[in-house]
């Protein structure tokens, strides 16, 4: 191969590399999902103790102490309507940075297993479908084609929306407060 052809080949590879995005793939309730690697801060083993916070929805698994910081842990299976995940040796917590206005927060996502990091070319990333998925469509950023199989690419800022999680927590408190008198009157 001539030197000019070698330069052209390398420049074509660089063009392809610039047109791909890296995604972390993981499984939740036997479903393969992905998210942009840019939001991932760290992947840690599931600690033996996750402190449950009273009066929170089932998808808020609790909090962990991570190097002196309190980090909320979201059970991604429960959040996606797949049921509470059963912990196994392969379960882990993916720490992600979620943006809320000008602020950013680190949250943990409990997943069944982290699979790998994939480079998916932009031509293999398709818009989210309008229907046909059991996951809320606003949770889906796109569909990534990998070896003729589609992987759901999650929109982490929607799945772990700080405003929505806070609103649901307030709603849970409100419902619990309303149900308290009913429980007392039945006794």
RAVEN-V616484 format. One record per run of one state. SS is the DSSP state (@ for helix, = for strand, . for the rest). FROM is the first residue (numbers start at 1). LEN is the number of residues. If there is no record, write none. Layout:
SS_FROM_LEN / SS_FROM_LEN
//
This chain:
._1_2 / @_3_16 / ._19_1 / =_20_9 / ._29_2 / =_31_6 / @_37_3 / =_40_6 / ._46_5 / =_51_1 / ._52_8 / =_60_7 / ._67_2 / =_69_7 / @_76_4 / ._80_12 / =_92_9 / ._101_2 / =_103_9 / ._112_1 / =_113_9 / @_122_3 / =_125_3 / ._128_9 / @_137_3 / =_140_7 / ._147_2 / =_149_6 / ._155_1 / @_156_4 / ._160_2 / @_162_25 / ._187_1
//
